[in-house]
């Protein structure tokens, strides 16, 4: 079963790496779900290139995870910033809160809310509120886990105006929220996490957003980890002048306290 879980992880990582993209991943990388208490992780990731084109990207993420009896609370804050040849081309941020109540060993109920912005995607504000259930398909403490989430959320978006565009500035709609999480502890120092989110509109499945994030975490010393992540982002119907796909590759340091 251990080998099968690892094979599934690699299949999802390879298959979706060629065609999927990312939205917002708030899935924590803790394999042990039964440890009560508050855990906080600060992750700082960077990437860059200095050749014919000078590029730099950075991402700062703060995640607080509070496990208390059958309840789990998550608070996540993230900011992403990038420049190319000295000109800013990425500036986005979000705050996400989620509460999860374990109903039995296999099922949990979730409610969540999120506020975000992305200046270069013309998104001045995106506010959502949703709920759903989480199915524990496989869970071996400190070894491997597979989870699936099913739910929905209502979102309200406000776009920034731009000359030459004709799309609606304020929108409000419902979306399904489907996710699949695979976690595998490769050895005492390395763990792998793969998360896929799919969010189609209730009105039309042609209007959907897709998240794929693959992460390797290497424990360097006690509460300090090296993280390597690949993010793919797809919005099938983005605002006018905004591209559908985005790709990020980042290496960083995570400090847990």
C-alpha positions as CSV (number, residue, x, y, z in Angstrom):
1,X,0.0,0.0,0.0
2,X,2.9,2.3,0.8
3,X,4.4,1.8,-2.7
4,X,1.0,2.3,-4.3
5,X,0.5,5.6,-2.5
6,X,3.9,6.8,-3.7
7,X,3.1,5.7,-7.3
8,X,-0.2,7.6,-7.2
9,X,1.6,10.7,-5.9
10,X,4.1,10.6,-8.8
11,X,1.4,10.0,-11.4
12,X,-0.6,13.0,-10.3
13,X,2.5,15.2,-10.0
14,X,3.7,14.3,-13.5
15,X,0.3,14.2,-15.2
16,X,-1.0,17.5,-14.0
17,X,2.4,19.2,-14.2
18,X,2.0,19.2,-18.0
19,X,-1.5,20.8,-18.0
20,X,-2.7,22.1,-14.7
21,X,-2.3,25.4,-12.8
22,X,-2.8,26.9,-9.3
23,X,-5.4,28.9,-7.4
24,X,-4.8,29.1,-3.7
25,X,-3.4,26.2,-1.6
26,X,-4.1,26.4,2.1
27,X,-3.3,22.7,2.7
28,X,-0.9,22.4,5.6
29,X,2.0,19.9,5.2
30,X,1.6,18.3,8.6
31,X,1.2,14.5,8.3
32,X,0.3,13.9,11.9
33,X,-3.4,15.2,12.3
34,X,-3.8,14.1,15.9
35,X,-1.3,16.3,17.6
36,X,-3.2,19.0,19.7
37,X,-1.9,22.5,20.0
38,X,-0.9,25.5,17.9
39,X,1.7,25.2,15.2
40,X,2.9,28.1,13.0
41,X,5.1,28.0,10.0
42,X,6.7,31.0,8.2
43,X,7.9,30.2,4.6
44,X,10.0,32.5,2.5
45,X,10.6,31.3,-1.1
46,X,12.6,33.0,-3.9
47,X,13.6,32.3,-7.5
48,X,15.5,34.4,-10.0
49,X,17.6,34.6,-13.2
50,X,20.3,37.0,-14.4
51,X,21.0,36.5,-18.1
52,X,19.5,38.4,-21.0
53,X,16.5,38.9,-18.8
54,X,16.8,39.7,-15.1
55,X,13.9,38.0,-13.2
56,X,13.1,37.7,-9.5
57,X,10.1,36.2,-7.7
58,X,9.4,35.9,-4.0
59,X,6.6,34.4,-1.9
60,X,6.0,34.8,1.9
61,X,3.5,32.6,3.6
62,X,2.4,32.5,7.2
63,X,0.3,29.5,8.3
64,X,-1.1,29.0,11.7
65,X,-2.7,25.6,12.5
66,X,-4.6,25.0,15.7
67,X,-5.7,21.4,16.5
68,X,-8.0,21.1,19.5
69,X,-9.9,17.9,20.0
70,X,-12.0,17.2,16.9
71,X,-11.7,20.8,15.7
72,X,-8.9,22.3,13.5
73,X,-8.5,26.0,12.6
74,X,-6.3,27.4,9.9
75,X,-5.2,30.9,9.2
76,X,-3.1,31.5,6.2
77,X,-1.6,34.8,4.8
78,X,0.4,34.9,1.6
79,X,2.1,37.6,-0.5
80,X,3.7,37.1,-3.9
81,X,6.0,39.6,-5.6
82,X,8.0,39.6,-8.8
83,X,10.0,41.8,-11.0
84,X,11.5,41.5,-14.5
85,X,14.2,43.8,-15.7
86,X,13.5,46.1,-12.8
87,X,9.7,46.4,-13.5
88,X,7.2,44.9,-11.1
89,X,5.1,42.2,-12.9
90,X,3.6,40.3,-9.9
91,X,1.9,41.6,-6.8
92,X,-0.8,39.5,-5.1
93,X,-1.9,38.7,-1.6
94,X,-4.6,36.8,0.3
95,X,-5.8,35.9,3.8
96,X,-7.7,32.7,4.2
97,X,-9.4,31.2,7.3
98,X,-10.8,27.7,7.6
99,X,-12.5,25.7,10.3
100,X,-12.7,21.9,10.2
101,X,-14.7,19.6,12.5
102,X,-14.0,15.9,12.4
103,X,-17.4,14.1,12.3
104,X,-16.0,10.6,12.4
105,X,-12.6,8.9,11.3
106,X,-13.5,9.3,7.6
107,X,-15.5,12.5,7.3
108,X,-15.1,16.1,8.4
109,X,-17.1,19.3,7.8
110,X,-15.4,22.5,6.7
111,X,-16.3,26.2,6.4
112,X,-14.0,28.9,5.0
113,X,-13.7,32.5,3.9
114,X,-11.0,34.3,1.9
115,X,-10.1,37.8,0.9
116,X,-7.6,38.3,-1.9
117,X,-6.2,40.7,-4.6
118,X,-4.0,40.4,-7.6
119,X,-3.0,43.7,-9.1
120,X,-1.7,42.3,-12.3
121,X,-4.7,40.0,-12.9
122,X,-6.9,43.2,-12.6
123,X,-8.5,41.7,-9.4
124,X,-8.9,44.6,-7.0
125,X,-10.8,42.4,-4.5
126,X,-12.1,38.8,-4.4
127,X,-14.2,37.8,-1.4
128,X,-15.6,34.3,-0.9
129,X,-17.4,32.2,1.7
130,X,-17.9,28.5,1.4
131,X,-18.3,25.1,3.0
132,X,-17.9,21.4,2.2
133,X,-16.9,18.0,3.4
134,X,-13.5,16.3,3.5
135,X,-13.1,12.6,3.0
136,X,-10.1,10.8,4.5
137,X,-9.3,8.1,1.9
138,X,-6.1,7.0,3.5
139,X,-4.3,8.2,6.7
140,X,-1.2,6.6,8.2
141,X,0.2,8.9,10.9
142,X,3.6,10.3,10.0
143,X,3.7,8.2,6.8
144,X,1.1,8.8,4.1
145,X,-2.3,10.4,3.6
146,X,-4.9,10.9,0.8
147,X,-7.8,13.3,1.2
148,X,-10.6,14.5,-1.0
149,X,-12.8,17.6,-0.5
150,X,-16.2,18.4,-2.0
151,X,-18.0,21.7,-1.5
152,X,-19.0,25.0,-2.9
153,X,-18.5,28.7,-2.3
154,X,-20.0,32.1,-3.3
155,X,-17.6,34.7,-4.6
156,X,-17.8,38.4,-5.3
157,X,-15.1,40.0,-7.5
158,X,-14.2,43.6,-8.3
159,X,-12.0,44.2,-11.3
160,X,-9.8,47.2,-11.9
161,X,-10.8,49.2,-14.9
162,X,-8.5,49.2,-17.9
163,X,-8.7,51.2,-21.1
164,X,-9.9,49.1,-24.0
165,X,-11.7,46.4,-21.9
166,X,-15.4,45.7,-21.9
167,X,-15.8,43.0,-19.2
168,X,-18.1,43.5,-16.2
169,X,-16.3,45.2,-13.3
170,X,-18.4,43.6,-10.5
171,X,-19.4,39.9,-10.6
172,X,-21.0,37.5,-8.2
173,X,-21.4,33.7,-8.6
174,X,-21.3,30.3,-7.1
175,X,-18.5,27.8,-7.7
176,X,-18.0,24.1,-6.8
177,X,-14.8,23.4,-4.8
178,X,-13.2,20.0,-5.4
179,X,-9.7,19.1,-4.1
180,X,-7.4,16.1,-3.9
181,X,-4.4,16.0,-1.5
182,X,-1.7,13.4,-1.4
183,X,1.0,13.4,1.2
184,X,3.9,10.9,1.6
185,X,6.8,10.8,4.1
186,X,9.6,9.5,2.0
187,X,12.0,9.1,4.9
188,X,12.8,10.7,8.2
189,X,13.9,13.9,6.5
190,X,11.9,14.2,3.3
191,X,8.1,14.5,2.7
192,X,6.2,15.1,-0.5
193,X,2.8,16.9,-0.9
194,X,0.7,17.2,-4.0
195,X,-2.6,19.3,-4.0
196,X,-5.0,19.7,-6.9
197,X,-8.0,22.1,-6.7
198,X,-10.8,22.4,-9.3
199,X,-13.4,25.2,-9.1
200,X,-16.0,25.2,-11.9
201,X,-18.7,27.8,-12.0
202,X,-22.3,26.6,-11.3
203,X,-23.4,28.4,-14.5
204,X,-20.9,26.7,-16.9
205,X,-18.1,24.2,-16.5
206,X,-16.3,26.0,-19.2
207,X,-15.6,28.7,-16.6
208,X,-13.3,27.0,-14.2
209,X,-10.1,27.6,-12.2
210,X,-7.5,24.9,-11.6
211,X,-4.7,24.6,-9.0
212,X,-1.8,22.2,-9.1
213,X,1.0,22.4,-6.5
214,X,3.7,19.9,-5.9
215,X,6.0,20.4,-3.0
216,X,9.1,18.6,-1.5
217,X,10.0,19.4,2.1
218,X,13.5,18.5,3.4
219,X,14.1,18.8,7.1
220,X,17.4,20.6,7.7
221,X,17.5,21.0,11.4
222,X,14.8,20.6,14.1
223,X,12.1,23.2,13.0
224,X,13.8,24.4,9.8
225,X,12.9,22.9,6.4
226,X,14.0,23.5,2.8
227,X,11.0,23.6,0.5
228,X,10.8,23.3,-3.3
229,X,7.5,23.9,-4.9
230,X,6.1,24.0,-8.4
231,X,2.8,25.9,-8.9
232,X,0.6,25.9,-12.0
233,X,-2.3,28.4,-12.3
234,X,-5.1,28.3,-14.8
235,X,-8.2,30.5,-15.2
236,X,-10.2,29.4,-18.2
237,X,-12.0,32.7,-18.4
238,X,-9.8,35.4,-17.0
239,X,-10.4,39.1,-17.2
240,X,-9.6,40.7,-20.6
241,X,-5.9,41.4,-21.1
242,X,-5.0,38.7,-18.5
243,X,-3.4,35.5,-19.6
244,X,-5.0,32.1,-18.7
245,X,-1.9,30.3,-17.4
246,X,0.8,31.0,-14.9
247,X,3.8,28.9,-13.7
248,X,6.0,29.4,-10.6
249,X,9.0,27.4,-9.4
250,X,10.2,28.5,-6.0
251,X,12.8,27.3,-3.4
252,X,12.5,28.5,0.2
253,X,13.0,28.0,3.9
254,X,10.2,27.2,6.3
255,X,10.6,27.9,10.0
256,X,8.1,26.2,12.3
257,X,7.4,27.5,15.8
